[in-house]
């Protein structure tokens, strides 16, 4: 719906994998193939509470990882950044992201 010239934002979403390797406090993953990305895009990132080959669901609930969109590259994509506050994380974690224009 559109009222008074306002249109709701268009969203594109996906899932990326953060790889903390054998033990790190931070990890990044670059998401490309998003030509819709512009300098004013907004990104929301959240941990997907789903088991991976590295971790059961309980690990995600007990030791959460903070995730953010670190940067945008117009016409290309974005970088998702993850950080564990209280210890080193290891292995793979899934992150859902939503790009809004």
Phi and psi in degrees as GROMACS dihedral restraints (atoms count N, CA, C in turn):
[ dihedral_restraints ]
;  ai    aj    ak    al  type     phi  dphi    fc
    3     4     5     6     1  -133.9    20    10
    4     5     6     7     1   130.3    20    10
    6     7     8     9     1  -132.5    20    10
    7     8     9    10     1   135.2    20    10
    9    10    11    12     1    52.8    20    10
   10    11    12    13     1    36.7    20    10
   12    13    14    15     1    81.8    20    10
   13    14    15    16     1    -1.8    20    10
   15    16    17    18     1   -89.3    20    10
   16    17    18    19     1   135.9    20    10
   18    19    20    21     1  -124.2    20    10
   19    20    21    22     1   142.4    20    10
   21    22    23    24     1   -65.4    20    10
   22    23    24    25     1   151.9    20    10
   24    25    26    27     1   -65.8    20    10
   25    26    27    28     1   149.8    20    10
   27    28    29    30     1   -94.1    20    10
   28    29    30    31     1   131.3    20    10
   30    31    32    33     1  -114.3    20    10
   31    32    33    34     1   145.2    20    10
   33    34    35    36     1  -126.8    20    10
   34    35    36    37     1   134.3    20    10
   36    37    38    39     1  -133.2    20    10
   37    38    39    40     1   164.8    20    10
   39    40    41    42     1  -171.2    20    10
   40    41    42    43     1  -175.8    20    10
   42    43    44    45     1  -128.6    20    10
   43    44    45    46     1   134.8    20    10
   45    46    47    48     1  -121.8    20    10
   46    47    48    49     1   162.0    20    10
   48    49    50    51     1  -113.6    20    10
   49    50    51    52     1   120.3    20    10
   51    52    53    54     1   -87.7    20    10
   52    53    54    55     1   131.7    20    10
   54    55    56    57     1  -117.2    20    10
   55    56    57    58     1   109.0    20    10
   57    58    59    60     1   -87.5    20    10
   58    59    60    61     1     3.3    20    10
   60    61    62    63     1    62.8    20    10
   61    62    63    64     1  -142.7    20    10
   63    64    65    66     1   -86.2    20    10
   64    65    66    67     1    -2.1    20    10
   66    67    68    69     1   153.8    20    10
   67    68    69    70     1   107.3    20    10
   69    70    71    72     1  -150.2    20    10
   70    71    72    73     1   156.5    20    10
   72    73    74    75     1   -84.7    20    10
   73    74    75    76     1   -21.7    20    10
   75    76    77    78     1  -132.9    20    10
   76    77    78    79     1   156.6    20    10
   78    79    80    81     1  -152.9    20    10
   79    80    81    82     1   154.2    20    10
   81    82    83    84     1  -136.2    20    10
   82    83    84    85     1   150.8    20    10
   84    85    86    87     1  -138.8    20    10
   85    86    87    88     1   133.8    20    10
   87    88    89    90     1   -94.0    20    10
   88    89    90    91     1   128.1    20    10
   90    91    92    93     1  -108.3    20    10
   91    92    93    94     1   116.8    20    10
   93    94    95    96     1  -117.1    20    10
   94    95    96    97     1  -179.3    20    10
   96    97    98    99     1    80.0    20    10
   97    98    99   100     1    28.0    20    10
   99   100   101   102     1  -119.3    20    10
  100   101   102   103     1    75.4    20    10
  102   103   104   105     1   -63.3    20    10
  103   104   105   106     1   -15.5    20    10
  105   106   107   108     1   -74.3    20    10
  106   107   108   109     1   -11.4    20    10
  108   109   110   111     1   -65.4    20    10
  109   110   111   112     1   129.6    20    10
  111   112   113   114     1  -128.5    20    10
  112   113   114   115     1   167.6    20    10
  114   115   116   117     1   -59.9    20    10
  115   116   117   118     1   -26.5    20    10
  117   118   119   120     1   -99.0    20    10
  118   119   120   121     1     8.5    20    10
  120   121   122   123     1   -60.6    20    10
  121   122   123   124     1   149.2    20    10
  123   124   125   126     1  -111.9    20    10
  124   125   126   127     1   142.3    20    10
  126   127   128   129     1  -127.1    20    10
  127   128   129   130     1   135.3    20    10
  129   130   131   132     1  -116.3    20    10
  130   131   132   133     1   134.6    20    10
  132   133   134   135     1  -129.3    20    10
  133   134   135   136     1   140.4    20    10
  135   136   137   138     1  -147.8    20    10
  136   137   138   139     1   147.4    20    10
  138   139   140   141     1   -66.4    20    10
  139   140   141   142     1   137.2    20    10
  141   142   143   144     1   -87.7    20    10
  142   143   144   145     1   121.6    20    10
  144   145   146   147     1   -84.9    20    10
  145   146   147   148     1    81.0    20    10
  147   148   149   150     1  -147.0    20    10
  148   149   150   151     1   135.8    20    10
  150   151   152   153     1   -61.2    20    10
  151   152   153   154     1   146.6    20    10
  153   154   155   156     1  -122.1    20    10
  154   155   156   157     1   179.2    20    10
  156   157   158   159     1   -62.7    20    10
  157   158   159   160     1   -23.5    20    10
  159   160   161   162     1   -92.3    20    10
  160   161   162   163     1   -27.7    20    10
  162   163   164   165     1  -146.5    20    10
  163   164   165   166     1   138.0    20    10
  165   166   167   168     1   -78.3    20    10
  166   167   168   169     1   167.8    20    10
  168   169   170   171     1   -56.6    20    10
  169   170   171   172     1   -38.1    20    10
  171   172   173   174     1   -56.2    20    10
  172   173   174   175     1   -37.0    20    10
  174   175   176   177     1   -60.0    20    10
  175   176   177   178     1   -38.5    20    10
  177   178   179   180     1   -70.5    20    10
  178   179   180   181     1   -31.4    20    10
  180   181   182   183     1   -81.4    20    10
  181   182   183   184     1   -30.7    20    10
  183   184   185   186     1   -84.5    20    10
  184   185   186   187     1   -43.2    20    10
  186   187   188   189     1  -121.4    20    10
  187   188   189   190     1    80.3    20    10
  189   190   191   192     1   -68.5    20    10
  190   191   192   193     1   152.1    20    10
  192   193   194   195     1  -111.3    20    10
  193   194   195   196     1   131.5    20    10
  195   196   197   198     1   -79.8    20    10
  196   197   198   199     1   134.2    20    10
  198   199   200   201     1  -128.1    20    10
  199   200   201   202     1   145.3    20    10
  201   202   203   204     1  -148.2    20    10
  202   203   204   205     1   158.6    20    10
  204   205   206   207     1   -82.9    20    10
  205   206   207   208     1   120.0    20    10
  207   208   209   210     1   -85.4    20    10
  208   209   210   211     1   -37.6    20    10
  210   211   212   213     1  -157.2    20    10
  211   212   213   214     1   157.0    20    10
  213   214   215   216     1  -119.4    20    10
  214   215   216   217     1   142.4    20    10
  216   217   218   219     1  -123.8    20    10
  217   218   219   220     1   111.6    20    10
  219   220   221   222     1   -53.1    20    10
  220   221   222   223     1   131.2    20    10
  222   223   224   225     1    78.3    20    10
  223   224   225   226     1    -2.6    20    10
  225   226   227   228     1  -122.6    20    10
  226   227   228   229     1   -59.9    20    10
  228   229   230   231     1   163.9    20    10
  229   230   231   232     1  -145.7    20    10
  231   232   233   234     1  -151.7    20    10
  232   233   234   235     1   166.9    20    10
  234   235   236   237     1  -117.9    20    10
  235   236   237   238     1   129.5    20    10
  237   238   239   240     1  -100.0    20    10
  238   239   240   241     1   130.4    20    10
  240   241   242   243     1  -114.1    20    10
  241   242   243   244     1   135.6    20    10
  243   244   245   246     1  -127.6    20    10
  244   245   246   247     1   144.5    20    10
  246   247   248   249     1  -143.4    20    10
  247   248   249   250     1   134.8    20    10
  249   250   251   252     1   -97.9    20    10
  250   251   252   253     1   125.9    20    10
  252   253   254   255     1   -78.1    20    10
  253   254   255   256     1   -43.1    20    10
  255   256   257   258     1  -102.4    20    10
  256   257   258   259     1    -5.3    20    10
  258   259   260   261     1  -166.7    20    10
  259   260   261   262     1   179.8    20    10
  261   262   263   264     1   -84.4    20    10
  262   263   264   265     1   140.3    20    10
  264   265   266   267     1   -95.3    20    10
  265   266   267   268     1   160.6    20    10
  267   268   269   270     1  -141.6    20    10
  268   269   270   271     1   156.0    20    10
  270   271   272   273     1    78.8    20    10
  271   272   273   274     1  -156.9    20    10
  273   274   275   276     1  -104.6    20    10
  274   275   276   277     1   140.8    20    10
  276   277   278   279     1  -136.4    20    10
  277   278   279   280     1   143.7    20    10
  279   280   281   282     1   -96.1    20    10
  280   281   282   283     1   139.4    20    10
  282   283   284   285     1  -127.9    20    10
  283   284   285   286     1   127.6    20    10
  285   286   287   288     1   -90.2    20    10
  286   287   288   289     1   139.7    20    10
  288   289   290   291     1  -131.6    20    10
  289   290   291   292     1   152.7    20    10
  291   292   293   294     1  -135.9    20    10
  292   293   294   295     1   121.9    20    10
  294   295   296   297     1  -103.2    20    10
  295   296   297   298     1   123.2    20    10
  297   298   299   300     1  -116.2    20    10
  298   299   300   301     1   135.6    20    10
